[in-house]
Amino acid sequence: MPAMKVFSTCIRYLRQHMTDSWSSRLLDIQDDEIQWVLTVPAIWTDSAKQFMREAAFRAGITSNLLIALEPEAASIYCKHLPVNKRAGNSKVNLDSFSVGTKYLVLDAGGGTIDITVQEVQAGGRLREVYKANGGNWGGTRVDEAFMEFLRDVVGEGVMNRFRSECRADYVSLCRDFEIKKRTIKPEMDQKITFKIPIAINEFYQEMKGRSLRENSEGSKYGHRIAWIGDKLRVDSEIAKGLFKVTCDSIVEHVYMILQQSEVANTETILMVGGFSESPMLRAAVMDRFPDKRVIIPNESGLSVLKGAVLFGFNTTVIASRICKYTYGISVRGDFRPGIDPEEKKVLVRGRLLCEDRFSKHAEVGQSIALDEATPEQTYRPSEPDQTKVALKVYVTESLDPEYVDDEGCTYLGSLTVDMPDITDGLKRVIGVQMTFGGTELAVNARNVKTNEVTTASLDFLNHEM
């Protein structure tokens, strides 16, 4: 099933659930009175954000939609609350931090880890000081480790058959583990019990000719695991080991960020997101950074949701953001003999040009204020009767790429600018500015001769939905 269908259906269900809720209370609320807010991981690309906006549109949210970045939303919420400082019992309020105070936001969700570093500005606004980053080290990685452990115990064939033939039981197994993993703590030394669907034991006996209890006694785990009916009792070190790879990846990534010069003097780590409720992750962070204040608000899993509501009322609370990539447009420029590759040389109307030049609009690491537009760059049509100009947008993590096919450069999508007046033919000039300070990339275009604003549209989906 196409991803667009899945996402739009889920969003439509949530939208319908809310409209049904206020209808049942006899509330007369119109669609144009609602500010919708969708949250996405900060590490998502511009293509992914546009994908979510398109999914929301197909779900019936045709206007008044904001995209909020999850760690930012959580930070906005926590800024207004007194939260427990895990290093002690005192209270800390982020709103009372002095101007210039920096803190790292660790948003640990189910699928991804989002990290951003922010600095308190005058008036309580926040400035991003290091580009949003992270990885796929969310809570589901622990789930995967648990399933891998079960495969190791009962065999790949048994688990594959169980998953395909007993889907309801498989979902129940996942849900039970989701609850259980929140109770696993570093200080535990007794065996931990997991409820395992009886079908796994039945499939094992049928396929292996013996019971799981008989098998465990001679397995590599020995007495560290024990089967009792539909219960699997596991040595605490095995259970805690399910978290090791994920927690190690997270704390080492946080350590790497804290070594950057831009985040010097960052003394506080704010942990939010559902996975932050795990005692194992909390302990891993506090043990790795004993000199930092680790703050974990109550119901940290709801911080993003509540912060998104606050963001919907005040989008200006984030004063500036760091550009994650260098953005540019593919253009032709005068060919430079001895500098430009010969294979990029083209002859156009008697003029030697170089194809695939990277015309930079913003560079990675650049701090861009909210709604700040980058310096205008000008472009011309390639044909005198063109009514639209399609510009190809590329991104890279390099500071100064020369060509759009340099190593690390990636095609992002197209920027189409309307030029309906063809009177001046090839002499027409359009000025293009890109705005990166918000949660989504925006573009402004104008006719340089008349100064009229012209229509410009971005397409980062490439129609593959």
Buried (B, 14 or more C-beta within 10 A) or exposed (E): EEEBEEBBEEBBEEBEEEBEEEEEEEEEEEEEEBEBBBBBBBBBBBBBBBBBBBBBBBBEBEEEBBBBBBBBBBBBBBBEBBBBBBBEEEEBEBEEBEEEBBBBBBBBBBEBBBBBBBBBBEEBBBBBBBBBBBBEBBBBBBBEBBBEBBBEBBBEEBBEBBBEEBEEBBEEBEEBBBEBBBEBBBEBEEBBBBBBBEBBBBBBBEEBEEEBEBBBEEBEBEEBBBBEEEEBBBBBEBBBEBBEBBBEBBBEBBEEBBEEEBBEEBEBBBBBBBBBBBBBBBBBBBEBBEEBBBBBBEEBBBBBBBBBBBBBEEBEBBBBBBBBBBBBBBBBEEBEEEEBEEEBBEEEEEEEBBBBBBBBBBBBBBBBBBEBBBEBBEBBBEEEEBEEBEBBBBBBBBEEBBBBBBEEBEBBBBBBBBBEEBEBEBEBBBBBBBBBBBBBBBBBBBBBEEEEEBEBEBBBBEEEB
